[in-house]
């Protein structure tokens, strides 16, 4: 697990405003890896998992989101999630999943 604090102000790249930053982790031998990155007032969670140990990563992400929402309710706060969250990336091909 990693928690990396990012800049809390907008950045640009080649003249375009960066909407989000992602800090993706590699699951290595642990089965799953989690990383958090804050940028411009938004925290992003990236989950990477070993397909042999976590065959359906969407279920894992849904469980994480349910827990997050329960913490929000317990704290009495609620903020709408940005569009496109809680989605799992496509299943990697054998070629892209090969260790380096």
Buried (B, 14 or more C-beta within 10 A) or exposed (E): EEEEEBEEEEEEEEEEEEEEBEBEBEBEEBEBBBBBBBBBEBEBBBBBBBEEEBEEBEEBBEEBBEEBEEEEEEEEEEEEEEEEEBEBEEEEEEEEEEEE
